[in-house]
Amino acid sequence: MLQPLHVLPLPTALHAFGFGALLGFGALLGDALKSFCKRRLHIASGISWPPWDQIDLIIGVILVTWWIAPLSLRHITTAFIVIGTSMFITSYVGKVTRIKNTI
């Protein structure tokens, strides 16, 4: 069973805001790295690239926050499974309801 993470002392709202900004930066970094790899592999912009479209933000967040909040392999695996699967399901529902063009 996963235990709650108590690795981040966030004594003030400012600390929490800064960590949240770092998480957002990590998500954007992961997306940028995925886009860079897609261009090098000559995959057109806007073309779906599963599973990388679903897990790019997880990779970026882990890379950016590793030195502040090192996660166990179990936590990382859980993040990939839960977040990756939920993002795929969300994309699929968006495609079926015609809110989104690609999965």
C-alpha positions as CSV (number, residue, x, y, z in Angstrom):
1,M,0.0,0.0,0.0
2,L,1.2,3.5,-0.8
3,Q,2.0,5.7,2.1
4,P,1.3,9.5,2.0
5,L,4.4,11.5,1.0
6,H,5.7,13.8,3.7
7,V,8.9,14.9,2.0
8,L,8.0,18.6,1.5
9,P,7.8,21.0,4.3
10,L,5.7,23.8,2.9
11,P,5.5,26.2,5.9
12,T,3.8,29.1,4.1
13,A,1.5,29.6,1.2
14,L,4.4,31.2,-0.7
15,H,6.4,28.0,-0.5
16,A,3.4,26.0,-1.7
17,F,2.9,28.6,-4.6
18,G,6.5,28.2,-5.6
19,F,6.3,24.4,-5.6
20,G,3.1,24.6,-7.6
21,A,4.9,26.8,-10.1
22,L,7.8,24.3,-10.3
23,L,5.3,21.5,-11.0
24,G,3.8,23.6,-13.8
25,F,7.2,24.3,-15.2
26,G,8.0,20.6,-15.1
27,A,4.8,19.7,-17.0
28,L,5.7,22.3,-19.7
29,L,9.3,21.0,-19.8
30,G,8.0,17.4,-20.3
31,D,5.8,18.6,-23.2
32,A,8.6,20.5,-24.8
33,L,10.9,17.5,-24.6
34,K,8.2,15.3,-26.2
35,S,7.7,17.9,-29.0
36,F,11.5,18.0,-29.6
37,C,11.6,14.2,-29.9
38,K,8.6,14.2,-32.3
39,R,10.3,16.7,-34.6
40,R,13.6,14.7,-34.6
41,L,11.5,11.6,-35.6
42,H,9.7,13.6,-38.3
43,I,6.3,13.1,-36.6
44,A,4.0,16.0,-37.8
45,S,2.7,18.5,-35.3
46,G,-0.7,17.7,-33.9
47,I,-0.4,14.0,-34.7
48,S,-1.2,11.7,-31.7
49,W,1.8,9.9,-30.2
50,P,0.6,7.5,-27.5
51,P,1.6,6.8,-24.8
52,W,4.0,9.8,-24.9
53,D,1.2,12.3,-25.1
54,Q,-0.2,11.0,-21.9
55,I,3.0,10.7,-19.8
56,D,5.2,13.6,-21.0
57,L,4.1,15.8,-18.1
58,I,4.9,13.1,-15.5
59,I,8.4,12.8,-16.9
60,G,9.0,16.6,-16.8
61,V,7.6,16.9,-13.3
62,I,9.8,14.1,-12.0
63,L,12.9,15.6,-13.7
64,V,12.3,19.1,-12.2
65,T,11.3,18.1,-8.7
66,W,13.6,15.1,-8.2
67,W,16.1,17.0,-6.0
68,I,13.3,18.5,-3.8
69,A,11.0,15.5,-3.6
70,P,12.6,12.2,-4.5
71,L,10.0,9.6,-5.1
72,S,10.2,5.9,-4.7
73,L,9.9,3.6,-7.7
74,R,6.5,2.5,-6.4
75,H,5.3,6.2,-6.4
76,I,6.6,6.8,-9.8
77,T,5.1,3.6,-11.2
78,T,1.7,4.6,-9.6
79,A,1.9,8.1,-11.1
80,F,2.5,6.7,-14.6
81,I,-0.3,4.2,-14.3
82,V,-2.9,6.4,-12.7
83,I,-2.2,9.7,-14.5
84,G,-1.3,8.1,-17.8
85,T,-4.5,6.0,-17.8
86,S,-6.8,8.9,-16.7
87,M,-5.3,11.2,-19.4
88,F,-5.9,8.5,-22.1
89,I,-9.5,8.0,-20.9
90,T,-10.1,11.8,-20.8
91,S,-8.7,12.1,-24.4
92,Y,-10.9,9.2,-25.5
93,V,-14.0,10.7,-24.0
94,G,-13.2,14.0,-25.7
95,K,-12.8,12.2,-29.0
96,V,-16.1,10.3,-28.7
97,T,-18.0,13.5,-27.7
98,R,-16.3,15.4,-30.5
99,I,-14.7,17.9,-28.2
100,K,-11.3,16.8,-29.3
101,N,-10.0,15.7,-32.7
102,T,-7.4,13.1,-31.7
103,I,-6.7,10.8,-28.8
